Amino acid sequence: MIRLNQVKLPLDHGENALQDYVLKALSISEQQLVDIHVFRRGYDARKKSQIFLIYTLDITLKNVDEESLLANFDNDPNVRQSPDTEYKYVASAPSDLTERPVVIGMGPCGIFVALILAQMGFKPILLERGKSVHERAKDTFRFWRTSKLNTESNVQFGEGGAGTFSDGKLYSQVKDPGFLGLKVKQEFVLAGAPSEIIYVSKPHIGTYKLVTMVEKIRSKIIELGGEIRFETRVEEINIEEVNGERQVVGVTLNGGEVINSKHVVAAIGHSARDTFQMLHDKGVHLEAQSFSIGFRVEHKQEMIDQARFGKNAGHPILGAADYKLVHHCKNGRSVYSFCMCPGGVVVAATSEEHAVVTNGMSQYSRSERNANSAIVVGISPEDFNNDPLQGVELQRKLERNAYVMGGSNYDAPAQMVGDFLAAGKGKPFEAVEPSYKPNVKMTDLSDALPDFAIDAIREALPAFAKKIRGFDSKDAMLTGVETRTSSPVQIKRGADFQSINTQGLYPGGEGAGYAGGILSAGIDGIKIAEAVALDMLKKHS
């Protein structure tokens, strides 16, 4: 097959436009063209008055010497041989293998570790401290309605991980030469995701679709010999000294049961603070990692659509508009938008009592009235003397303060952008109705974050308005606090994906500091599964 990159066509091009483009670009006849496969479709909206679709196409031909054809385009980087994107398993479990790998955590990373291991015949044991996704959804929505928090079953903990209650974005900036991201998306499609996620440049799924998909992937893991245990918290990683080196030998569960295994994957998520502490106490090498803190900002989605797409706002291919913004401040800090949720809502995302945490969530339709995103300021390890657990303490301090500011009942503190910029007191909201549940308390957000963060966000909002008109409008809504953009720690691992000082422990995903979203976590999970399988084969032989 021949791959054509950067195929640029008008937004409302005709149905034969792709074929016409291919015939002309490759100088071939219609009889030589067998098929046009859309590998990727994005858009260029830099000029709102004229938006273009940008395609990557794989072309199947007949009666054509492809080698000679490619030679004619030797100097054209946009005409190349189509790469092999089929996923290939690296191992197959021997029939006499008795050891079973243990996977801790059932977020995207843990799910894909378990799925790939199961597909290779290694029969993993998957442990999840929270509940199944259906029961977890009940607990989460109950908290949003009644303020009754289950600390083991919420936005952060449970089958599917934190990404289940999000926009369900499936794109990432990680390098992926092996097309592992395509494998992740293909498994999602098999589990019920829309087929368009394979080729659109910014695919998303939404919460409700994710719930049913996670259940189907779980069933597949079980059918392939995997074992899944819910409401099972790992109390301790068991480590022994073997030939002068630290070696994982299993895990102890919350009921006292011990599972023996020399291959344990820690895909624990960015909110497993008690597990971070346990690993630290056990001598596993952790390091402080940069993360960010800030607020959720809400605007009318129609305003964002107009600002980004102009007369093309509402076009079905474009959908609800998103944005990505960054501003470098005078005080040396950077402020950026994060986890933008078009047509979504701000949700309560705490996993600890007496704390308020915000996050964003969308359904597949992205049809809610508001757009929201985190507007956050970077925190570096130097801000807390590189202590690996001080980032957790900073997060906890800000979350507990937000709980008090919101009225000590899980309502969130909120303020209109105009009042925040003027350092004024909180007034009742106006045109932009806050979507956070249980509720918000209009207040002064000046004390919700450290001074450097408040100053930086006050500088950034007007700067963002130069890119998206109305971004700093007085009735836009800020809701606090956003503190769990990423893990504040990294569990250091080597090229073999094992902890640098504890053999057999495989840190992975967002909580371990190696991913930032559903797709990158899934990719990391595949890589870890491959590393585990190869090591198990090596030690079995």
N, C-alpha and C positions, 0 to 999 in steps of 0.2 A: 504493500500500500504506500501511497504518497501522502505526506502531510503538508498541508498549506497553513501557514500561520499568518496572523494579522490580516485576515480577510475582512475588509471594512465596507459595510453596506448601510444605507439609510435605515432608520428605525422602522419605517413602514414599507420596506421593500416587498416586491411581489414574490409569489411562491416559486417562480422560476429563476429568481435572481441568483441563488447559489449555484445552480447548474450553469447559468450563463457565465458567471464569474469563473468557474472552474474550467469550462471549455476554452475560454479566452486565455486564462492565465497559463494553462498547460499546453495550449495549441493542439488540442485533440478534438476528435469528432464525437458527436453524441453517441455513435455506435460503440466507441471505445470506452465509454463511461458506464461502469456497472453500478456503483453505489457511492453516495456521499454520506459519510457519518460525521455528525457534529460531536467533536471531542470536547469543545468548550465554547460557551457563548457569553460574552460580557458586553458592556456598553461604554461608550465614551460620551460623557455628559459635560465636558468642560465648556462647551458652547451650548447653552440652554436652547438657543434658537434652532440648532441643528444637531440632534443627537444621533450617533451612529452605533450600530451593533458591530462587535468585533468577534469574529469566529476563528476557531482552529478546526480544520477539517481533515478527516482521513478519507482518502480517495481510493476506491477499488477500480482497477482498470482491466481490460482484456485486449489481447492482440497489441500490446505495447511492450517494448523493451524498456523496463523501468530504469535499468542501469544507464542506458543511453539517454533517456529522458532527464534523469537527475544530473548527468554530466552537462547538459545544456544549461542547468541552473546552478552550476558549481559556485558561482559568486553571489547567489541569492540565498540569504539565511532563512527565508520564509518558505523555501521549497526543500523538503528533506524526506528521507525514508521514514515512514511511521515507526516509532519505537514499539518494542514488545512490551505491552502493559499487563500481560497475564500474570497473576500471582502464582508463585511456585513454592511449595512447601519445602523446607530445608531438611526435614527429617521425618521418620516414621517410627513409632514406638515399637520396640521388640515385644514379642508375645509373652516373654518371661519376665518382663519388667514389673517389679513389685512396688517400688517407690512411687508415690504420687506427689506431684508438686502442689504446694499450697499457695493460694492467691488471696491476699487480704485486701478487701475493698472491691465494691461492685460498681464503681464509676466507669467511664468509658475505657480507661486504661485497663482496669482489672477485668472488665468484660471481654476485651479483645485478647488479653493474655490467655484467659480461660478458653475462649472460643477457638483460637488458633491451636493451643495445646490439645484441646479436645479433637479438633479436626485432624491432628497428627497422631491421635491415639494415646495421649499421655494421661487422660482421665484426671484432670485437676480437681482439687477440693477448693471451692470458692467460699470465702467467709465474709459475711456482711453484717456489721453491727446493727444496722437499721432493718426495716421491714421490707417486704416485697413492694414493688412499685405501686401496686393498686392500693394496698393498705397504707403505704406511706403517703400517697396522694390524699387519702381521707384525713390523715393526721395533719397534713400541711394545710389543707383548705379549712379544717376545723380551727386551726390556730389563727388563720386570717379572719375567720368569722367571730371567734369567741375569745381570743387571746390566751387560750389554754395550750401551752407549749409542751410537746413531747421532746425531750432533749436527745433521744435516740432515733427519732423519726420526724424529719423536717426537710427543709430545703437543702440542707447540707448532707444529711445522713439517710441512707436507704438505697435500695436498688436503683441504679441509673446514675447515682452521684448528683452533684450540684447542677450539672448540665441539663438534667431532666426538667428543672423549673427555670428555663432560660428562653432565649430566642431560638435555641437549637441550631446555631450557626455551624456550618460544616466547611469552613474555609480557614486557611492558615498560611502563615508566611514561612513555615519551616521548609527547608530544602527536602525534596522527596524524589530523589533520582530513581528509586525502586518502585514508584507508583503505589506505595503502600496506602496512601490516602484513597486511591481508587478502590482498593480492596475493602477499606472501611465503608465507603459509600455503597459499594455493591452489596455488602452484607446488610446494610440498612435498607436498601431497595428490596432485597429478598424478604426482609422483615416487615415490609409494608410502607416504606417511605416512597414519596413520589419519584418516578424515574428521572425527572428533570434534575435531581440533585447530582446526577452523574456529570452533567455538562454545563450547567449554569455557573457563572464565575463566582457568585456569592450565594451558594445554596443554604437553605435553612429548612427546619422541619417544624418547630414549634412544640410546645409542651404536650398537648393531647396526643399527637402522633407519636412522640417519643415514648410515652407510657406504653402503648400497645406494642411498639417495636421492641422495647426492652424485654417485655414478656416473651415475645417470640424467640428472641436470641437466647434467653434463658432456657426455653424448651429445647432448643437445638443443642445447647451445651449438655443438658441432661441426657438427651437421646444418644449423644456420642460418648456417654460414659462418665461425664463430669458429675460432681456432687456439689450442691449449693445449700448453704445453711444461712438462714436469716436470723436476726436478733442474736448474733454470735460475735461477741467482742473479744479480740485478742488481748489478753491481759499482759502477756509476756512473750518476747521472742527468746527462745532457749538457745544459748550459745555455749559451746565447749571449746577448749583449747586442743587442737589436733595437730601434732607435729610442729608445735610452736606457733600455730596460727589460729585465729578465732574462726570457728566454723558453726554456722547455724545447724541445729539438729532437730528443730521443731518449734511448735508454739503451744502455749498454755491458754486455754479459753476461759471465759468468765465463769463457767460452771466447774472449772477445775480439770476438765478433760485435757489431755496432752495428745497432740497429733505429731507424730514423728515424720520429719522430712528434712532433707539436706538442701532443698530448693524452695525458698520462701520468697514470694513477691510481695513487696510493700507498696501497694497502689492505694494509699490511704486517704487521699484527698487533702485539700488545703486547710480543712477545719478540724482535723483529728489532733487537737492540741494535747490531749492526754497521751496519745500514742507518740507524738514528738517527744514528750517528757520521758516516757518509758524508754524509747530508743536512746535518748541522751543519757539516762541513768545506766543503761546497759553498756555504754561506751561506744555505741555506733557513731561514726564520725558525721556530725552535722555542722553546717556553716550557715551564718546569717545570709539572707538573700534580699535583694531589693524588692519592694512592693510599693503600693500606692494607696493613698487615702483621699477621700473627698466626699462629694455629694452626688445624688441623682438629680439631673435637670430634666424638666418636662416642658415641651412646647406642643402646640396644636400640630398634629401630623400634617394637616393641609398647608401650614406655613412652611414646614420643611420641604414638602413636595414642590411648592411654588418656588422656593429659594433654589432648589437643586435642579428642577426640571422645567420651570417656566411653563410655557403653553402645553408642554407634553405631560404635565402633572396628571396623574391618574391613568396613564397608559398601562394596559394590562401586562405588557412585557416588563416594564420598569417597576411596577408595583409601588409599594410605599418606599419613599426615599430614605436612605441612610446618610451618614456623614462620618468623616474621620478628621479630627482636628488636633493640632498641637501648637503650643505657644511656649517659647523660652523666655522666662521672666527675668527681671532686673536683679532679683535676689538670688539668681543662680539656679532656681528650681525650674522644672518643666511641668506644664499642665497639659493634659491630653484627654480626649474623649475615649471611653472604653466601654465595650459590651453594649453598643448602641442597639436599641430595640425599637424598630419602626412599628408604629401601630400597636404598642404594647402597654404594659403596666409596670409600676414599681411595686416590688413585693417585699414582705418581711422575711428576712433570711437568717435570723439568729439560730444558733444551735445551743446557746447557753441561756440560763435563766437570768433575768434582770439585765438584759442587753438588747440593744436595737441595732440591726444591720439591714441595709437595703441592698437589693439586687434588681435586675430587670428581667422581664419575661414577655414573650409574645406567643401567640398561636400561629399556626401556619398561614392563616388568612391575613395576619397583621392588620386587622380591621378596627382596632380600638382607636379612640379619638386622639390620643396623645402619642407623641414620640418621646422616648426617654433614653438617656445614656448616663453613664458615670462621667463626672468631670473630676479628675483626680490629679494629685500631686505626688511626684516620686519621693520615696523614702529609701535611703541607702543604708547599708550596714553601719556606716560611720556614724549615723544618727543615734545608734545605741551601742557604740563601742564594740561592734562586731560580735557581741554576745549572741549565740545562735537562737536563744529563746526570748530575747528582749523584744523582738518584733512582735511576738505573740502577746506579750504584756502590753505593748503600746496599743495593739488592736483592741485588746480586752478593755483597757482604760477608756478608749474613745467610745466603745460600744456601750459601756456602763454609764458613761456620762450622757450619751444620747438617750438612753432609757430614762434617766432622771429628767432631762430637758423635755422629753415627750410626755411627761406626766406619770412616769413609773407604772405604766400599764400596757406597755408594748406599742403605744402610739409613737409615731416618729416626729421629731422636731422638723419644722418646715418653714420656709420663708420665700416670699416673692423676690425675684432677682433684683427688681428696682430697689426694694428696701435693703437687701443685702449689699448692693453696691454703694448705697448711701449710708451704710452703717446705721440704719434705722431700726426701730422696733418692729416686730412682726405684726402685720395687719391681716385681716381676712383675705382669703384668696379671691381673685377676680375671674378673668376669662378662662384661665387654665386651671381646671379642677384637678387637684392632686388625686392620683389613682391608688396610692398606698393604702393597704388594709392591714390591721384593723382601722386605723384612722391617723390623722396628723394633728399636731398641735402647732399653730402658727406662733412663731417665737423669733428671737434674735439668734441667728446661727453663728455669730462671731465667736462664741465660746465652744463651738462644737469640735474645732480642730486647732492644732497649734497655730500660733500667729503667722509663721512663715507660710503655712498652707492657705490660711484665709487671705493673706496679702496676695499670694500668687493667683488664687482663683479670681479675686477682684480685678486683678490686672488682665487675666486671660479672657474673661467673658466679653468685654468690649472688643478685644482683638479678634475673637471668634466671630463677632458680628460683622467684621469686615469681609469674612468669607461666606457667612450665611446671614443674610439680612434679617434682622429681628431676633438674633440669638440672645441678645442682652435686653430684650423687651421687658418692661417693668413687671408685667403680669406672668412671665415665665416662672416656673416653680422649682425651687430647690428643696430636696428632702434628704435628711442625713440619718446615719452616716454610711458611706461606702468604704469598707475596710478590707474586704476579702477579695481583692482583685487577683491575687496570686498568693502562693505560699510564702510566708516570711522566712522559711528555712529551706535549705537544700541538703538532701541526704547524699553525700558525695559518692559517686560510683566511677568505676574505671571503664576502659574500652570493652570489657567483657560484660558490662551492665551490672556487675556485682559491687556491693559496697567496698570502698577502698580499704577498709580494715576488718571486714567481716565476710568471709567466704560463704556463698550460698544465699546471701540476702540480696535481693534484686529490687532496689528502689525505683519506682516508676511513676509516671503521670504528673499531674499538676501538683499534688501534695508533696511529692519528693523534689519538686523544682525542675521538672524536665518537660513540661507541656504547658500550654496556655489556651485551653478550649477543647471541645469535643474531638475535633479531627486530629489535632496534634497529640492528644492523649491516646486516641485509638492507634495512631501510627506508632507511638512509643510502646504501646502494649504489644503490637505485633513484633517489634524488634526484641522486646524482652522475652516473649514466648519463644522466638527462634533461638535466643541465647540460652534459655533454660533447656530447651529440647536438645541442643547440641551438647551442652555440658552433661546432661543426664546420659546421653548416649556414650560420651567419652568415659564417664565413670562406670558405666555398666559393662563396657567391653573388657 
